[in-house]
Amino acid sequence: MKHALNWFEIPSADFERATAFYNTILDAELRVQMVDGIHNAVFPYSGHADNAIGGSVVHNPSTKPGPDGAVVYLNVNGVLDAVLSRVEAAGGKVLMPRLDTQFGAIAMILDSEGNRVGLHSY
């Protein structure tokens, strides 16, 4: 096993709103696609599937967004402060501002769907 994580999904109640939220705060375009009838907005990543880590915003009737589930940390290396500056205008909330640790800087946000999401920068 190369990585503890190889894919993640962030649930959405309003898929378009959630996709726009992450497009805005990350200043990137998520790739929208249907996978087995489920809307996915795939976060940008590079590499081949066997050595890359990826994930998406999903609109799946079997999942619900919320602040009490697992926490995913998005890689915002070098741009943490810029990402945090866009969160509230995009419809989210900063739950924990930048905290510098021995493992880099982290922050915690509530996204437009009510999910608690971590941000990490080395």
N, C-alpha and C positions, 0 to 999 in steps of 0.2 A: 504494500500500500504506500503510494507516494505522498498522498495528502489525506488529512482527516476529512476533508470536505471536497466533493467533486461537483455538486449541483445544489442550488437552493431555490426555493420558491417563496415569494412574498405574496400573500393573498390580497385580493382587491374586492371591494364592493362595487366601485365604479371604475371599470378598467381604463377608460379614456382619461379620467382625472388622475388616477394613479400613474399611468404612463407619462402624462404631462408633468406631474410632480417630479419624478425621477429624471426626466429629460431636462427639466429646469435646474434642479439643484446640482446635478452632476455636469451640466453643460455638455451633454452628450445625447446621441440619439439611440434609444433602445429599438431593437429590430422586432417589429410586430409580426406575429405569425400565428397560425392555428396549428395545434398539435393534438391530434385525436379529438377534435371538436372543442378544445379548450383554448381560449385566448391566452397568448403568451407575449410578453414584451421582454426580449432577451437583452440583458446588460451586455455592453461591449466587453469582449475578452479576446485574447489571442492565443494561438496554439492549437494543437490537435486535441480531439476529445479525450485521448488517453493520458494527456499530461496537463490539461488546462482545467481551470475551475471556473464554472459559469453559473448563471442563475437567471431567473426571470420573475417579473410580476405576472401573476396568473389570475384569471377570473374563472374559478371552478366552483360549481355549486356544492362540492363536498368540503370546501375550506372556507373559513371566515377570518377576516382580519381582526386583530385585537392586540392589546398591549401586554398580555400575560403569557404569551407563548415563547418559543425559543427566540434567541436574539441572533441575528445575522449581522456581521460587521462588514460593511462595504469598504473596499480599498480606495481611499481618496488621497493617496500618497502625494504630499507636497502641496495640496490644495484644500486642506481641511478648513481653514478659516474662510476661504471663498465659498465653499459648499455651505458652511453654517450660515453665512450671510444671506443665502438665497432661500433658506428653509421656510421662514415665516411667510414671505411674499408668495411662495409656491403653495401655501395652504397647510404647512406643517407647523411643528413646534419644537424648539430646542429644549430637551428635557435635562440634559447635562452639558454645559459648555465644554470647550476644550480642556482636557486634563492631560498634562505631560507626565508620562510614566517612563520607567526604564525600558519598556517595550515599544516606545513611540507615543504618539498623541492619540487620544480617543475622545469621542463625544457621543452623545445619545440623542436621537431625535424621535419624534412621533410623526409618522408620515401622514399623507392626506387621507389614508384609509383607517388610521388608528393603530397601525403597527409600530411597535418599538423597534428601532433599527439603530445599530451601532455604526460609527464611522471610525476608521483607523488610518493613521498616517505615520510612516517611519520618519 
